[in-house]
Amino acid sequence: MTEAGRRGARGRGPDSTRRRGRLGVLPGRRRRHGLVAAALALCLAAGCSSAASSGAERSQAPPSSPAQASEHSGRGEQARENSPRGMPPAPPVSVSIPRIGARSSLVPVGLNKDRTLAVPPVSQPMQAAWYRYSPTPGEVGPSVLLGHVDGGGKPGIFHRLHTLEPGDEVIVERADGSVARFVVRRVAQVPKKAFPTDEVYGDTDRPEIRLITCGGSFDRAAGSYRDNVIVYGTLKAR
């Protein structure tokens, strides 16, 4: 854990990160158009996987690259041009990613009393979640969606997230009947100890999306994966 992470994790037991798979570093509150990148530990309850699901899933996990982020670039860079204005606030109800055949309803999640992230149980690996203290998808700022890579001996909703490429589409249906369509700009795999807090949660001047799951090799001692897979996307112009 980084020094900032240690400060943010004060008060948590010394074994808390061993019981849970740390998904990243959590912002504490929103700015006007985004999130404050506070250094609090973001934990995925029961891990992106647990000791009980570390068999076949470990061999099927995204390839590990602990030394550096693995990023794609190319046609997704076109998304930087003609940045669209934000959509009005509206809670998301579902997410679909056609290229990997992923579709799930979205449940809003917040924080537990210990400042860890409340997420769907690992026994429901196909359930995705929206971090409700991030902007709603389509608003200006980075909207954050989370999903398991596996759980309970089965692949999770974001099991193939690492295979996305720039230009792929992420579709979010919203409670007001509108649809926010995002284009993938880049995909990164990073060690959890080097989680890019500012890049993920920092303010942006356009509507963006982040999809986060676990990846890399499985650490049996810690009971969690060593890396995070992070997808960065921008809203398509309407």
DOVEX-741532 format. One record per residue (C-alpha): residue in three letters; x, y, z. Coordinates in steps of 0.001 Angstrom, whole numbers, plus 500000, padded with zeros to 6 digits. Each point is the difference from the previous one (the first is absolute). Layout:
N
{type=ALA&px=X&py=Y&pz=Z}
...
//
This chain:
238
{type=MET&px=500000&py=500000&pz=500000}
{type=THR&px=501232&py=503490&pz=499231}
{type=GLU&px=500635&py=502504&pz=502779}
{type=ALA&px=496797&py=501790&pz=499024}
{type=GLY&px=498165&py=496710&pz=500211}
{type=ARG&px=501363&py=499384&pz=503477}
{type=ARG&px=498732&py=503370&pz=501160}
{type=GLY&px=496596&py=499325&pz=498536}
{type=ALA&px=499818&py=496548&pz=501520}
{type=ARG&px=500558&py=501117&pz=503606}
{type=GLY&px=497773&py=498193&pz=502409}
{type=ARG&px=499673&py=496860&pz=497904}
{type=GLY&px=501330&py=496744&pz=501384}
{type=PRO&px=503393&py=498809&pz=498771}
{type=ASP&px=498425&py=497007&pz=498304}
{type=SER&px=497199&py=501842&pz=498223}
{type=THR&px=501735&py=500036&pz=496616}
{type=ARG&px=500686&py=496288&pz=500331}
{type=ARG&px=496311&py=499239&pz=500373}
{type=ARG&px=498942&py=502133&pz=497048}
{type=GLY&px=501258&py=500628&pz=496472}
{type=ARG&px=500874&py=503692&pz=499875}
{type=LEU&px=498469&py=501456&pz=496858}
{type=GLY&px=501678&py=503387&pz=500052}
{type=VAL&px=500163&py=503294&pz=501866}
{type=LEU&px=496757&py=501669&pz=500846}
{type=PRO&px=499013&py=503663&pz=499718}
{type=GLY&px=498211&py=501269&pz=503064}
{type=ARG&px=497575&py=502508&pz=498412}
{type=ARG&px=498987&py=501737&pz=496784}
{type=ARG&px=501226&py=503266&pz=498658}
{type=ARG&px=497658&py=502058&pz=497867}
{type=HIS&px=500716&py=497926&pz=496888}
{type=GLY&px=501844&py=496994&pz=501340}
{type=LEU&px=501630&py=498375&pz=502976}
{type=VAL&px=502589&py=500967&pz=502547}
{type=ALA&px=502805&py=497485&pz=499697}
{type=ALA&px=500351&py=499328&pz=503719}
{type=ALA&px=502333&py=497215&pz=501061}
{type=LEU&px=497603&py=497554&pz=501607}
{type=ALA&px=500182&py=496280&pz=499342}
{type=LEU&px=497297&py=498694&pz=497680}
{type=CYS&px=499277&py=496374&pz=500783}
{type=LEU&px=497936&py=497500&pz=498122}
{type=ALA&px=498200&py=498006&pz=502676}
{type=ALA&px=501139&py=496361&pz=499916}
{type=GLY&px=502486&py=501006&pz=497321}
{type=CYS&px=499677&py=499935&pz=496240}
{type=SER&px=500426&py=496352&pz=500772}
{type=SER&px=500344&py=498110&pz=503234}
{type=ALA&px=502004&py=497006&pz=501108}
{type=ALA&px=496969&py=497871&pz=499192}
{type=SER&px=500080&py=501068&pz=496357}
{type=SER&px=503724&py=500041&pz=499406}
{type=GLY&px=500155&py=496792&pz=497982}
{type=ALA&px=498915&py=500086&pz=496373}
{type=GLU&px=499369&py=503726&pz=500152}
{type=ARG&px=503608&py=500723&pz=500759}
{type=SER&px=501169&py=498312&pz=496848}
{type=GLN&px=497364&py=501857&pz=497984}
{type=ALA&px=500785&py=503408&pz=501503}
{type=PRO&px=501293&py=502826&pz=497804}
{type=PRO&px=503744&py=499743&pz=499321}
{type=SER&px=502194&py=501614&pz=502628}
{type=SER&px=502248&py=502984&pz=499357}
{type=PRO&px=501011&py=501157&pz=503496}
{type=ALA&px=502965&py=502071&pz=498920}
{type=GLN&px=498122&py=502473&pz=497855}
{type=ALA&px=496586&py=500957&pz=498662}
{type=SER&px=498937&py=498260&pz=496813}
{type=GLU&px=498273&py=502543&pz=497807}
{type=HIS&px=498464&py=499980&pz=496554}
{type=SER&px=499995&py=503064&pz=497804}
{type=GLY&px=498827&py=500763&pz=496516}
{type=ARG&px=496550&py=500666&pz=498648}
{type=GLY&px=498727&py=500767&pz=503518}
{type=GLU&px=502015&py=503206&pz=499905}
{type=GLN&px=497353&py=501356&pz=497645}
{type=ALA&px=497712&py=500239&pz=503025}
{type=ARG&px=502075&py=502938&pz=501202}
{type=GLU&px=498620&py=502097&pz=497170}
{type=ASN&px=496640&py=501770&pz=500055}
{type=SER&px=499384&py=499364&pz=503696}
{type=PRO&px=496220&py=499980&pz=500592}
{type=ARG&px=498231&py=501990&pz=502661}
{type=GLY&px=498752&py=498143&pz=503012}
{type=MET&px=496539&py=498472&pz=500325}
{type=PRO&px=497622&py=500899&pz=502844}
{type=PRO&px=500369&py=497866&pz=503148}
{type=ALA&px=498146&py=496677&pz=499850}
{type=PRO&px=500839&py=496797&pz=501905}
{type=PRO&px=501273&py=497158&pz=497819}
{type=VAL&px=497918&py=496837&pz=499795}
{type=SER&px=502104&py=497679&pz=497824}
{type=VAL&px=503307&py=499640&pz=498192}
{type=SER&px=500827&py=497985&pz=496906}
{type=ILE&px=503287&py=499437&pz=498216}
{type=PRO&px=499230&py=498405&pz=496623}
{type=ARG&px=503526&py=498917&pz=499125}
{type=ILE&px=500301&py=497686&pz=503008}
{type=GLY&px=496321&py=499096&pz=500272}
{type=ALA&px=499663&py=501535&pz=503458}
{type=ARG&px=496686&py=501380&pz=501235}
{type=SER&px=498821&py=500679&pz=503535}
{type=SER&px=497631&py=502139&pz=501964}
{type=LEU&px=501778&py=502584&pz=502135}
{type=VAL&px=499567&py=500255&pz=503736}
{type=PRO&px=501129&py=503190&pz=501757}
{type=VAL&px=502657&py=499458&pz=502633}
{type=GLY&px=501514&py=502290&pz=502598}
{type=LEU&px=502261&py=499525&pz=502984}
{type=ASN&px=499901&py=497679&pz=502974}
{type=LYS&px=500587&py=501356&pz=503498}
{type=ASP&px=503658&py=499035&pz=499733}
{type=ARG&px=500326&py=502130&pz=496835}
{type=THR&px=500266&py=496978&pz=497727}
{type=LEU&px=497846&py=499777&pz=496929}
{type=ALA&px=496680&py=498198&pz=500295}
{type=VAL&px=499712&py=497829&pz=496901}
{type=PRO&px=497902&py=497070&pz=498821}
{type=PRO&px=500957&py=496769&pz=501800}
{type=VAL&px=502540&py=497751&pz=498329}
{type=SER&px=497222&py=497396&pz=499856}
{type=GLN&px=498439&py=502225&pz=497302}
{type=PRO&px=502991&py=500404&pz=497681}
{type=MET&px=497881&py=501074&pz=497025}
{type=GLN&px=498607&py=503064&pz=501790}
{type=ALA&px=501637&py=503338&pz=499130}
{type=ALA&px=499809&py=503135&pz=502131}
{type=TRP&px=500182&py=503761&pz=499681}
{type=TYR&px=501870&py=501974&pz=502670}
{type=ARG&px=497254&py=502456&pz=500928}
{type=TYR&px=502357&py=502723&pz=501181}
{type=SER&px=501379&py=500313&pz=496489}
{type=PRO&px=498113&py=501908&pz=497277}
{type=THR&px=497182&py=498145&pz=498293}
{type=PRO&px=501130&py=498621&pz=496619}
{type=GLY&px=499716&py=502789&pz=497437}
{type=GLU&px=500582&py=502847&pz=502447}
{type=VAL&px=503257&py=501927&pz=499786}
{type=GLY&px=502586&py=498162&pz=502068}
{type=PRO&px=501132&py=496398&pz=500468}
{type=SER&px=497146&py=497591&pz=500708}
{type=VAL&px=501292&py=496847&pz=501678}
{type=LEU&px=498625&py=496501&pz=499345}
{type=LEU&px=501270&py=496936&pz=501831}
{type=GLY&px=499730&py=496274&pz=499374}
{type=HIS&px=501429&py=496685&pz=501117}
{type=VAL&px=502476&py=498141&pz=497827}
{type=ASP&px=498769&py=496737&pz=501501}
{type=GLY&px=498370&py=498603&pz=503093}
{type=GLY&px=498555&py=496839&pz=501424}
{type=GLY&px=501871&py=497920&pz=497473}
{type=LYS&px=498486&py=501859&pz=497035}
{type=PRO&px=501112&py=502806&pz=497658}
{type=GLY&px=498826&py=503469&pz=500987}
{type=ILE&px=498300&py=502726&pz=497968}
{type=PHE&px=503384&py=501642&pz=499269}
{type=HIS&px=501914&py=496756&pz=499465}
{type=ARG&px=500969&py=501026&pz=496452}
{type=LEU&px=500379&py=503708&pz=500655}
{type=HIS&px=503729&py=499792&pz=499300}
{type=THR&px=499306&py=499044&pz=496364}
{type=LEU&px=498328&py=503314&pz=499115}
{type=GLU&px=501740&py=502255&pz=497516}
{type=PRO&px=499835&py=503703&pz=499159}
{type=GLY&px=496887&py=500716&pz=497986}
{type=ASP&px=497848&py=497335&pz=501669}
{type=GLU&px=496639&py=501175&pz=501330}
{type=VAL&px=498581&py=500065&pz=503520}
{type=ILE&px=496261&py=500665&pz=500172}
{type=VAL&px=498267&py=501223&pz=503146}
{type=GLU&px=496220&py=500244&pz=500202}
{type=ARG&px=498745&py=502666&pz=502403}
{type=ALA&px=496914&py=500323&pz=502165}
{type=ASP&px=498619&py=502897&pz=497931}
{type=GLY&px=499880&py=497796&pz=496904}
{type=SER&px=503101&py=501492&pz=498412}
{type=VAL&px=503072&py=498047&pz=498965}
{type=ALA&px=503609&py=501045&pz=500566}
{type=ARG&px=502376&py=498474&pz=497457}
{type=PHE&px=503680&py=500044&pz=500798}
{type=VAL&px=502975&py=499114&pz=497840}
{type=VAL&px=502989&py=498293&pz=501602}
{type=ARG&px=503043&py=502242&pz=499932}
{type=ARG&px=502526&py=497735&pz=501697}
{type=VAL&px=500341&py=496905&pz=502143}
{type=ALA&px=502571&py=499680&pz=502772}
{type=GLN&px=501104&py=497245&pz=502342}
{type=VAL&px=501784&py=501348&pz=503048}
{type=PRO&px=501288&py=498605&pz=503298}
{type=LYS&px=497595&py=500811&pz=502820}
{type=LYS&px=502834&py=501580&pz=501964}
{type=ALA&px=500398&py=502491&pz=497133}
{type=PHE&px=496306&py=500738&pz=499451}
{type=PRO&px=499693&py=503219&pz=497927}
{type=THR&px=497638&py=501848&pz=502333}
{type=ASP&px=500055&py=503362&pz=498239}
{type=GLU&px=499518&py=498502&pz=496530}
{type=VAL&px=497022&py=497950&pz=501137}
{type=TYR&px=498185&py=502353&pz=502367}
{type=GLY&px=501355&py=503459&pz=499148}
{type=ASP&px=497811&py=502708&pz=498475}
{type=THR&px=499594&py=500045&pz=496218}
{type=ASP&px=498547&py=502675&pz=497715}
{type=ARG&px=497882&py=497522&pz=498042}
{type=PRO&px=497811&py=496960&pz=500699}
{type=GLU&px=502145&py=496933&pz=500556}
{type=ILE&px=499631&py=496477&pz=501346}
{type=ARG&px=502244&py=497635&pz=501932}
{type=LEU&px=499476&py=496244&pz=500150}
{type=ILE&px=502002&py=498275&pz=502734}
{type=THR&px=500628&py=496385&pz=500902}
{type=CYS&px=502815&py=497840&pz=501306}
{type=GLY&px=502622&py=498305&pz=497861}
{type=GLY&px=503472&py=498602&pz=499814}
{type=SER&px=501198&py=497007&pz=501972}
{type=PHE&px=498239&py=498784&pz=503121}
{type=ASP&px=501737&py=500500&pz=503343}
{type=ARG&px=498977&py=496996&pz=502077}
{type=ALA&px=501441&py=501445&pz=503192}
{type=ALA&px=497992&py=503213&pz=499658}
{type=GLY&px=496960&py=498287&pz=498489}
{type=SER&px=499744&py=502486&pz=497141}
{type=TYR&px=501359&py=500938&pz=496585}
{type=ARG&px=503107&py=502143&pz=499839}
{type=ASP&px=498890&py=502442&pz=497296}
{type=ASN&px=497080&py=502102&pz=498864}
{type=VAL&px=498671&py=500209&pz=496468}
{type=ILE&px=498689&py=503491&pz=499242}
{type=VAL&px=498121&py=501062&pz=496874}
{type=TYR&px=499876&py=503715&pz=499190}
{type=GLY&px=497274&py=501268&pz=497691}
{type=THR&px=498439&py=503232&pz=498757}
{type=LEU&px=496415&py=500818&pz=499065}
{type=LYS&px=499247&py=499906&pz=496294}
{type=ALA&px=498775&py=503226&pz=498448}
{type=ARG&px=496213&py=499850&pz=499486}
//
